[in-house]
């Protein structure tokens, strides 16, 4: 495996790439990823990749546009260096929330990004917890879609038996139901109406949370408005305590202040996106490592083995 496999990383989440390499027992590939004085991205691959099976680890997290451009140029550099296969490892797929036209004259940017990655030279995509599963169909190349649920389950099982899993909106019911089944917990749903982008209002709670440990589950926590309002509604309905679990901690705007002042006991996240210093210092936030899961998927893709057993 070591002779043909090469893993490279942009600057978006270098720590995760190093953890993946540590799991696989390989060294991170040598590449210089920087910018010219005018801000243009420059990538130089500093070792031979001809005929190699290459993987590029780069979530398109904030700053989204810069990290996406880094990724596209890295793919192009590897393609022009005659890499045999280029698998793009995108733990967090940015622009995924614009996956359809909800109002007239808007872009379907999730499809646009898929086209950009394919045209740049990606051979395969490895990603985790897409905001909408149908985004896999936007690609004309193979997509391996992993779930962070196995990693989250191991931690959340320690929270006791009398638990209820709460979907923060109707779109998250399937994810919440799957977690509830595996935790042997009941299910509740928040009825939420979104007035405009990044602004939501909790209407009411469907389900019984009284005297239970409530776990709000979502794929992304961005401004934290939804999860904080959901926590308040749950506590107002008599829950013993409430925590939240998400895969991608975007945490933009005033998210950290909202979480700090909220009724959330804990926010469980993964390291698909690196936390800011302020977020990392917040005691309420617990980070779980998905590097072994991604590393195992990379190993199986490289060895042409089944990845489906890692799916939940």
Helices and strands as residue ranges (DSSP letters): E 5-9, H 14-24, E 31-35, E 41-45, E 53-57, H 64-80, E 85-90, H 109-120, E 124-128, G 133-138, E 142-146, H 149-156, G 157-159, E 163-167, G 170-172, H 173-183, E 186-196, E 199-206, E 213-221, H 225-236, E 241-249, H 255-261, E 266-270, H 277-280, E 285-288, H 291-302, G 308-310
